[in-house]
Amino acid sequence: MLMVEYDYDTDIKVQRKEAMEEGIQQGIEKNTLDSIKKVMNSLHVTAERAMEILEIPRNDYQNYLRKLRK
């Protein structure tokens, strides 16, 4: 039989940390999407050009393009 000690307080701390990190990441993505839209509208450029202007890493382009289409 396998016996594992469960520490409720540690589990809660880990869950809170993970939730906070996820919330921060979502906030960063929302802010980035808002910035892309503002650059697009202000400068009348494509999403790709807006991301280039904002110096967003190329490997993130597809993720943001997908979210912009929603």
Backbone as a chain_set.jsonl record, in Angstrom:
{"seq": "MLMVEYDYDTDIKVQRKEAMEEGIQQGIEKNTLDSIKKVMNSLHVTAERAMEILEIPRNDYQNYLRKLRK", "coords": {"N": [[0.84, -1.173, 0.0], [0.548, 2.198, -0.833], [1.563, 5.031, 0.821], [0.929, 8.378, 1.104], [1.691, 11.562, 2.197], [-0.454, 14.248, 2.599], [-0.392, 17.661, 2.223], [-2.317, 20.171, 2.966], [-2.079, 23.023, 3.171], [0.249, 23.584, 1.673], [-0.588, 22.643, -0.799], [-2.687, 24.442, -1.397], [-1.217, 26.844, -1.547], [0.372, 26.317, -3.802], [-1.611, 26.031, -5.774], [-2.719, 28.628, -5.739], [-0.514, 30.138, -6.568], [-0.129, 29.119, -9.159], [-2.575, 29.892, -10.315], [-2.35, 32.672, -10.134], [-0.115, 33.147, -11.771], [-1.172, 32.294, -14.215], [-3.217, 34.165, -14.533], [-1.711, 36.515, -14.756], [-0.351, 36.0, -17.158], [-2.538, 35.92, -18.915], [-3.351, 38.569, -18.707], [-1.143, 39.892, -19.811], [-1.291, 38.942, -22.446], [-3.787, 40.035, -23.21], [-3.249, 42.779, -23.016], [-1.24, 42.989, -24.953], [-2.676, 42.257, -27.266], [-4.518, 44.379, -27.315], [-2.721, 46.481, -27.763], [-1.719, 45.805, -30.292], [-4.062, 46.11, -31.832], [-4.517, 48.87, -31.486], [-2.243, 49.997, -32.722], [-2.644, 49.049, -35.305], [-5.039, 50.41, -36.0], [-4.349, 53.122, -35.607], [-2.124, 53.56, -37.273], [-2.897, 52.44, -39.602], [-2.12, 49.825, -40.518], [-1.236, 46.378, -41.23], [-1.891, 43.482, -39.139], [0.419, 41.955, -38.872], [2.412, 43.851, -39.458], [1.966, 45.634, -37.371], [2.69, 44.034, -35.187], [5.364, 43.722, -35.744], [6.254, 46.38, -35.467], [5.771, 46.683, -32.75], [7.661, 45.001, -31.813], [7.194, 42.299, -31.255], [7.944, 38.919, -30.685], [8.55, 36.839, -33.513], [7.765, 34.158, -33.378], [5.474, 34.27, -31.886], [3.519, 35.359, -33.445], [1.49, 33.819, -34.853], [-0.14, 32.895, -32.788], [-1.207, 35.336, -31.781], [-2.437, 36.314, -34.123], [-4.427, 34.405, -34.49], [-5.991, 34.892, -32.222], [-6.794, 37.495, -32.722], [-8.597, 37.135, -34.765], [-10.831, 36.182, -33.551]], "CA": [[0.0, 0.0, 0.0], [1.313, 3.425, -0.952], [1.12, 6.063, 1.761], [1.416, 9.693, 0.723], [1.211, 12.586, 3.113], [-1.059, 15.374, 1.892], [-0.259, 18.915, 2.959], [-3.347, 21.065, 2.438], [-1.569, 24.392, 3.052], [1.174, 23.629, 0.537], [-1.401, 22.47, -2.003], [-3.381, 25.716, -1.638], [-0.205, 27.816, -1.989], [0.747, 25.968, -5.176], [-2.754, 26.36, -6.627], [-2.812, 30.086, -5.822], [0.605, 30.606, -7.393], [-0.43, 28.754, -10.547], [-3.683, 30.735, -10.772], [-1.837, 34.024, -10.294], [0.729, 33.149, -12.968], [-2.065, 32.196, -15.361], [-3.872, 35.463, -14.651], [-0.719, 37.47, -15.256], [-0.14, 35.688, -18.57], [-3.735, 36.358, -19.642], [-3.298, 40.028, -18.735], [-0.112, 40.277, -20.779], [-1.836, 38.685, -23.781], [-4.842, 41.013, -23.487], [-2.584, 44.058, -23.238], [-0.566, 42.905, -26.242], [-3.713, 42.313, -28.301], [-5.007, 45.761, -27.36], [-1.673, 47.296, -28.379], [-1.709, 45.477, -31.724], [-5.241, 46.744, -32.427], [-4.313, 50.321, -31.49], [-1.259, 50.313, -33.767], [-3.314, 48.808, -36.587], [-6.004, 51.475, -36.256], [-3.694, 54.428, -35.657], [-1.184, 53.665, -38.393], [-3.514, 51.779, -40.766], [-1.207, 48.764, -40.953], [-1.694, 45.011, -40.982], [-1.553, 42.928, -37.834], [1.82, 41.549, -38.909], [3.242, 45.056, -39.37], [1.805, 46.149, -36.012], [3.508, 43.211, -34.301], [6.757, 44.067, -36.046], [6.486, 47.682, -34.837], [5.778, 46.459, -31.298], [8.775, 44.083, -31.536], [6.698, 41.027, -30.736], [8.698, 37.826, -31.304], [7.878, 36.208, -34.659], [7.157, 32.872, -33.022], [4.185, 34.533, -31.239], [2.596, 35.947, -34.422], [0.333, 32.961, -35.151], [-1.007, 32.91, -31.609], [-1.943, 36.606, -31.75], [-3.306, 36.395, -35.296], [-5.587, 33.553, -34.203], [-6.83, 35.569, -31.229], [-7.36, 38.689, -33.343], [-9.708, 36.72, -35.646], [-12.004, 35.81, -32.726]], "C": [[0.893, 1.247, 0.0], [0.731, 4.473, -0.01], [1.762, 7.389, 1.349], [0.831, 10.714, 1.681], [0.715, 13.779, 2.292], [-0.97, 16.603, 2.784], [-1.188, 19.939, 2.321], [-2.803, 22.471, 2.203], [-0.625, 24.542, 1.861], [0.408, 23.512, -0.768], [-2.113, 23.775, -2.375], [-2.401, 26.768, -2.151], [0.194, 27.572, -3.444], [-0.376, 26.342, -6.135], [-2.906, 27.869, -6.803], [-1.724, 30.648, -6.723], [0.336, 30.321, -8.864], [-1.543, 29.636, -11.116], [-3.208, 32.166, -11.013], [-0.974, 34.129, -11.555], [-0.114, 33.09, -14.238], [-2.776, 33.529, -15.606], [-2.939, 36.533, -15.196], [-0.496, 37.252, -16.742], [-1.325, 36.14, -19.415], [-3.766, 37.877, -19.758], [-2.29, 40.545, -19.742], [-0.641, 40.086, -22.193], [-2.907, 39.703, -24.154], [-4.232, 42.376, -23.792], [-1.891, 44.084, -24.597], [-1.567, 42.983, -27.383], [-4.28, 43.725, -28.436], [-3.994, 46.675, -28.046], [-1.608, 47.053, -29.886], [-2.867, 46.193, -32.42], [-5.063, 48.258, -32.519], [-3.33, 50.744, -32.575], [-1.895, 50.125, -35.142], [-4.231, 49.967, -36.95], [-5.334, 52.839, -36.427], [-2.845, 54.614, -36.91], [-1.709, 53.029, -39.676], [-2.57, 50.743, -41.378], [-1.831, 47.408, -40.66], [-1.297, 44.576, -39.575], [-0.078, 42.538, -37.783], [2.742, 42.755, -38.759], [3.152, 45.659, -37.97], [2.667, 45.351, -35.033], [4.99, 43.476, -34.521], [7.123, 45.383, -35.359], [6.607, 47.528, -33.315], [6.89, 45.506, -30.849], [8.325, 42.815, -30.813], [7.483, 39.916, -31.427], [7.892, 37.131, -32.4], [7.199, 34.894, -34.3], [5.83, 33.042, -32.28], [3.127, 35.043, -32.22], [1.335, 35.109, -34.62], [-0.657, 32.94, -33.993], [-1.845, 34.183, -31.58], [-2.863, 36.759, -32.947], [-4.578, 35.581, -35.081], [-6.531, 34.257, -33.236], [-7.461, 36.844, -31.79], [-8.57, 38.347, -34.203], [-10.972, 36.391, -34.858], [-12.908, 36.984, -32.513]], "O": [[1.868, 1.326, 0.746], [-0.465, 4.758, -0.053], [2.985, 7.499, 1.258], [-0.373, 10.726, 1.94], [1.409, 14.25, 1.39], [-1.407, 16.594, 3.934], [-0.883, 20.501, 1.269], [-3.042, 23.053, 1.145], [-0.7, 25.528, 1.127], [0.719, 24.204, -1.737], [-2.133, 24.16, -3.544], [-2.716, 27.504, -3.087], [0.336, 28.516, -4.222], [-0.12, 26.911, -7.196], [-3.192, 28.336, -7.906], [-1.981, 31.53, -7.542], [0.549, 31.183, -9.717], [-1.464, 30.076, -12.263], [-3.617, 32.801, -11.985], [-1.094, 35.09, -12.314], [0.195, 33.761, -15.223], [-2.917, 33.965, -16.749], [-3.345, 37.362, -16.01], [-0.456, 38.214, -17.509], [-1.142, 36.68, -20.506], [-4.164, 38.413, -20.793], [-2.55, 41.521, -20.445], [-0.467, 40.956, -23.047], [-2.937, 40.184, -25.287], [-4.657, 43.052, -24.729], [-1.95, 45.086, -25.31], [-1.339, 43.694, -28.362], [-4.495, 44.207, -29.548], [-4.375, 47.549, -28.825], [-1.457, 47.996, -30.663], [-2.68, 46.809, -33.47], [-5.425, 48.862, -33.529], [-3.557, 51.735, -33.269], [-1.703, 50.948, -36.037], [-4.203, 50.452, -38.081], [-5.718, 53.617, -37.3], [-2.846, 55.68, -37.526], [-1.046, 53.073, -40.713], [-2.265, 50.774, -42.57], [-2.823, 47.305, -39.938], [-0.479, 45.216, -38.914], [0.595, 42.762, -36.777], [3.731, 42.701, -38.028], [4.152, 46.143, -37.439], [3.301, 45.929, -34.149], [5.777, 43.454, -33.574], [8.182, 45.489, -34.74], [7.446, 48.168, -32.681], [7.043, 45.236, -29.658], [8.983, 42.331, -29.893], [7.67, 39.967, -32.643], [6.701, 36.867, -32.234], [6.158, 34.561, -34.867], [5.125, 32.057, -32.062], [1.954, 35.147, -31.859], [0.226, 35.64, -34.56], [-1.87, 32.964, -34.203], [-3.057, 34.123, -31.377], [-3.967, 37.285, -32.806], [-5.671, 36.014, -35.445], [-7.747, 34.217, -33.421], [-8.553, 37.227, -31.371], [-9.472, 39.17, -34.359], [-12.061, 36.327, -35.428], [-13.936, 36.859, -31.849]]}, "num_chains": 1, "name": "protein.A"}
